[in-house]
Amino acid sequence: MLTIDEASGLAHQLDEVTEGSRHGNRTWYVAGRAFMWERPFTKADLKRFGDQKPPTGPILALCVEDLDDKKAALAAHPRSFFTIAHFDGYAAVLVQVDVATKRELKEAILDAWLASAPPRLVRGFLP
């Protein structure tokens, strides 16, 4: 089972990652742009689940390149990736950290970083 601190460690392996707080939640930035953040459920989120049990444990939101990438990520990782109504039309996925594998989380963090990093950093990272 992975933790938020382990996810943070994975994020900090990437260039120009800083950590701060946004809306009272831990947030990770690349060159000043948020790409990953803790995303606890709000009362409104919980109400939208209705009779369905919401995912438990720590939840991270991670940016994706676009809505097609979001759809692909959700399809590829149905056990640990999900979305909620609040994220409809928004290029980000939610990850149930303690359900995701280390490989899934590491790839998702890298994808979020690549989707958010400035071109100069992406060029320097990709071969």
N, C-alpha and C positions, 0 to 999 in steps of 0.2 A: 504494500500500500504506500503510495507516494503522498507527500505533504506539500503544502504551499512553500515551505522553506526549500525543499528539493527543487521545486519548479523555479524558485528564485535563483538558485544556484545554476540551473541550466541557462536561464536568461542571462545571467551575468557573465557567462562564457562568451557571449556575443559582443561585438564592438559597440562602444558608446552607449551602453545600457546604464541607466540610472534608475533609482527606485525612489518613490515618493508616495504621497497620499493624494487622492482625488475623491471628493465626496465622502471622505472618511474611510476610504478603502485603499489598501496597498495597491500601488500601480507601478508598472514598469514602463520606461520610456526609452526610445532610441532617438538620439539627436533631438530631444524635447517633445517627441510625439508618442503618445500612449499606444502600446501594442498589446498589453496584457494587464488585467486587473482582477482583483478579487471581486466576486459578484454575488453577495448574499441575496436571497430572495426578499423582496419587499412584501408588505401586506397585500398589495394589489396583485403581485405575482402569485402569491399563495392562494388568493381568492380565485384566480383564473384556473388553477389546477383543479378546482372543484373537488370531486370525489377521488380523483386520481392522486396517488401519493407522489409528492415532489421528490426529485433526486436528493439524496442526503450527502453529508460530508462537505468538504470544502469545494467551492465552485470557482473556476477561473473563466473569465471571458477573454477570448483571443481574436484579434483581427484576422481577417482573411482578405485575399486580393479583391474579390468581388462576390456577387451573389451566386455565380456558377461555382466558384471554389467553395462557398459555404455549403451548397447542395452536395457537392462531391465529398466534402469532409464529413458531413452528417451521414451520408450513405456508407462511407468507408468505415466509420467507427460508431455504429448505432448503440453499442453497449455503454460507451463513455462520453460521447459527444451528443449534444442536444441543443435545442433552441426554445425560446419562449415567445409569446406574443409581443412582448416589449421589444424584441430584436427583429421583428418582421421588417423586411426591407433594409436591414442594416448588415453590413459585411463583417459579421463576427459570429463565432460559435461559443457555446458554453461547454466546459469540460468538467466532468465529475472527477476531480483529481485522484481520489483514492480508489477509483475504478479503472482509470486509464493505465496502460502500461507505460513504463519509462520511455520506450521507443515512441509510442504514440504522442506522449506529452512533449518529448524532445523535438519531434518533427513538427508538431503544432506550434511550438514556441518559435522554432526557426522560420516557419512559414509566416507567422505573425510579424516577426522581425523584418523579414524580407518585404512583406506587404507595406510596412510602415517606414522603413529606413530610407534615407535620401539616396538617390542614384549613385553618388560617389561611394557610399558604403557598400551598396549592393554590388557594384562593379568590382570593388576590392575583395569581396567575399567569394563571388562566383568565378569559376575558372573561365 
